[in-house]
Amino acid sequence: MLNKTTGPLPQLRLRIGIAVLAILACLLLILVSARTGFSRLVGKYALLTYSIPAANEAVSLAPSDPEAHRTLATVFSHLRLFDGAKNELETATSLRPNDDYLWLELGNVKDELGDTEGALAAFNEAVRFAPYYAHSRWQRGNLLLRMGHYPEAFADLRQAALSNRDFLPNLIDLAWGLSRGDVKATEQLVQLNDDRARIALARFLARHGQAREAVDQFHLAAASATEENKLDLQRQLIDAKAFKEAFELRSGPTNETTAVFYDGGFEGPLSFDEVVFGWRIPREQTGVSISLDATQPQSGAKSLRIQFNGNSNPSASLISQTVLVKPQHRYRINFAVRTQDVVTGALPLISISDAVSGQLLGSSPAFPQASNSWQVLSFEFATLEQTNAVILSLQRNRCSSDPCPIFGLVWLDSFSIEELK
């Protein structure tokens, strides 16, 4: 006889029971997943519309889902209902306690409520679960800074900048503000640990009128600085009107300022939109075409050819170059010009102006309308007490009409500058 407890029938019942339980578990899992999925769909709608009823519905559909509570907290925060946001984020962190993002958001909300200690505790948890995440360190560092805990604050801020270089300019800015513009104190607070940080500090100092210190920092990092780094800093120094320091980056330190044109004979390639030292030629100019010409140079192998084809702005600078000079000195500009069939009421000329103030210091005679052979023109000017650099420009005389058309060809060559005793 078969044992009633071990025979086929009880075993079959056991298997059926297990199968039923498995099916019920699957159905329950499907139901929970469906409710969670629908909750998150409703939550997306709540975030798009910042609807509290929709966000509440997302929570009621999935009360154990931390994302639902986070969604409701986000809606509350957007509406500046920070007490509600805090409660929801505290629930979310209890449901998923190792999520550094949730702790970070909770810290931000508590900070908004003025709960400094609570915010710090939340940021501590965010850093504990993600010690190398830059944003957590940055948020905690900013809070510690406002609390007056400067060593701990800058330890966090430096770690954030080390993890994410995008924070480095902000770190330098905070150090600069706290040190009240003291370069050495800023350097100590930032604790520069590589050349990239020094280059970032050099750029910052250039933007804040500390040209000498900017160049010094760049020289300390020069071993790993790229040409692009150098040009970028030169542009910033020129924007700050620190022409001497910008020139030093290109040519090295010098105690003497010898006025000289870069490529006065136009032998090198043209660089459009150049903003450092050299010929500066705007890329887009109405009614003007500029190119190099090797057919009849006055000296060397090339000259600059300018073709006028109609209306152009008489006050616009067609080409220009910045030149270092000494204050309260006299100089003479020499250059060669050739023209062909120039027709206009405002002839071209060369002008010299102070690079900082823009004050006109001198100008050449107007170009001849037709001179098939080269002519050498000269004119003198005197620098002002504060003049350290001048800008030479090709412009046109004032015009009595607007628009002011001009047609014809002009060639330029052999620019030089000499200091007069």
Secondary structure, 3 states (H helix, E strand, C coil): CCCCCCCHHHHHHHHHHHHHHHHHHHHHHHHHHHHHHHHHHHHHHHHHHCCHHHHHHHHHHCCCCHHHHHHHHHHHHHCCCHHHHHHHHHHHHHHCCCCHHHHHHHHHHHHHCCCHHHHHHHHHHHHHHCCCCHHHHHHHHHHHHHCCCHHHHHHHHHHHHHHCHHHHHHHHHHHHHHCCCCHHHHHHHHCCCCHHHHHHHHHHHHHCCCHHHHHHHHHHCHHHCCHHHHHHHHHHHHHCCCHHHHHHHHHCCCCCCCCCCCCCCCCCCCCECCCCCCCEECCCCCCEEEEEECCCCCCCCCEEEEEEEEECCCCCCCEEEEEECCCCCEEEEEEEEEEEEEEECCCEEEEEEECCCCCEEEECCCCCCCEEEEEEEEEEEECCCCCCEEEEEEEECCCCCCCCEEEEEEEEEEEEEEEEC
